[in-house]
């Protein structure tokens, strides 16, 4: 049934859009303080880096969401509908969490390197 796929897509895209906007705004707003500390208050670096991270986050999240729509099988039952939404939403959340923690690790290494270099 094509109708169930369309319903699944709409629910999935709503969840993905919500995650993208709300989490992106939170990361952007709170991340600026973290980046300010890492780059020793140098506004010429931490503000553009924060904007680049937000842009990359949006592009990655929305691109992955669109890519996932292409890989879905045809949904024929309501239980498949729920399973598909949960499975695909969970994948995108896990991938974004891994990327976020990799970014944190990378920036903590940058901070450590900056302190060794300038102290």
C-alpha positions as CSV (number, residue, x, y, z in Angstrom):
1,X,0.0,0.0,0.0
2,X,1.5,3.3,-1.1
3,X,-0.6,5.2,1.3
4,X,1.2,3.7,4.4
5,X,4.6,4.7,2.9
6,X,3.5,8.3,2.5
7,X,2.2,8.4,6.1
8,X,5.5,6.9,7.3
9,X,7.5,9.4,5.3
10,X,5.5,12.3,6.7
11,X,5.8,11.2,10.3
12,X,9.5,10.4,9.8
13,X,10.2,13.7,8.2
14,X,8.4,15.6,11.0
15,X,10.5,13.8,13.6
16,X,13.7,14.5,11.7
17,X,12.8,18.1,11.1
18,X,12.0,18.6,14.8
19,X,15.3,16.9,15.8
20,X,17.2,19.0,13.3
21,X,15.8,22.3,14.3
22,X,15.6,21.9,18.1
23,X,18.9,20.0,18.6
24,X,20.7,22.2,16.1
25,X,19.6,25.4,17.9
26,X,20.6,23.9,21.3
27,X,24.0,22.8,20.0
28,X,24.6,26.2,18.3
29,X,23.5,28.2,21.4
30,X,25.4,26.2,24.0
31,X,28.3,25.2,21.8
32,X,29.5,28.7,21.4
33,X,30.6,28.8,25.1
34,X,32.5,25.6,24.7
35,X,34.2,26.8,21.5
36,X,35.0,30.1,23.1
37,X,36.9,28.3,25.8
38,X,38.7,26.1,23.3
39,X,39.8,29.0,21.1
40,X,40.7,31.2,24.1
41,X,38.0,33.7,23.4
42,X,39.2,34.5,19.9
43,X,35.9,35.6,18.3
44,X,37.5,35.5,14.8
45,X,37.7,31.7,15.2
46,X,35.0,30.4,17.5
47,X,32.0,32.2,16.0
48,X,32.7,31.1,12.4
49,X,33.5,27.6,13.6
50,X,30.2,27.4,15.4
51,X,28.3,28.5,12.3
52,X,30.2,26.0,10.1
53,X,29.3,23.2,12.6
54,X,25.6,24.2,12.5
55,X,25.6,24.3,8.7
56,X,27.3,20.9,8.5
57,X,24.9,19.5,11.1
58,X,21.9,20.7,9.1
59,X,23.2,19.4,5.8
60,X,24.2,16.0,7.2
61,X,20.9,15.5,9.1
62,X,18.7,16.5,6.2
63,X,20.8,14.7,3.6
64,X,20.7,11.5,5.6
65,X,17.0,11.8,6.2
66,X,16.4,12.1,2.4
67,X,18.7,9.2,1.7
68,X,16.9,7.0,4.2
69,X,13.6,7.6,2.4
70,X,15.0,6.0,-0.7
71,X,16.0,2.8,1.1
72,X,12.6,2.0,2.7
73,X,10.8,-1.1,1.7
74,X,7.1,-0.9,0.8
75,X,5.0,-0.7,4.0
76,X,1.9,-2.9,4.0
77,X,0.8,-3.0,7.7
78,X,0.5,-0.6,10.5
79,X,3.1,-2.5,12.6
80,X,5.6,-2.2,9.7
81,X,4.8,1.5,9.6
82,X,5.7,1.9,13.3
83,X,8.7,-0.3,13.0
84,X,10.1,1.7,10.0
85,X,9.6,5.0,11.7
86,X,11.2,3.9,14.9
87,X,14.1,2.1,13.1
88,X,14.9,5.0,10.8
89,X,14.5,7.7,13.5
90,X,16.7,5.7,15.8
91,X,19.4,5.4,13.1
92,X,19.6,9.1,12.5
93,X,19.7,9.9,16.2
94,X,22.5,7.4,16.9
95,X,24.6,8.6,13.9
96,X,24.2,12.2,15.0
97,X,25.2,11.3,18.6
98,X,28.3,9.5,17.4
99,X,29.3,12.5,15.2
100,X,28.6,14.9,18.1
101,X,30.9,13.0,20.5
102,X,33.6,12.8,17.8
103,X,33.4,16.6,17.5
104,X,33.7,17.0,21.2
105,X,36.7,14.7,21.3
106,X,38.3,16.5,18.4
107,X,37.8,19.9,20.0
108,X,39.1,18.7,23.3
109,X,42.3,17.6,21.5
110,X,42.5,21.0,19.8
111,X,42.2,22.6,23.2
112,X,45.0,20.4,24.6
113,X,47.2,21.2,21.6
114,X,46.5,24.9,21.9
115,X,47.5,25.0,25.6
116,X,50.7,23.0,24.9
117,X,51.5,25.3,22.0
118,X,50.9,28.6,23.7
119,X,51.9,27.9,27.3
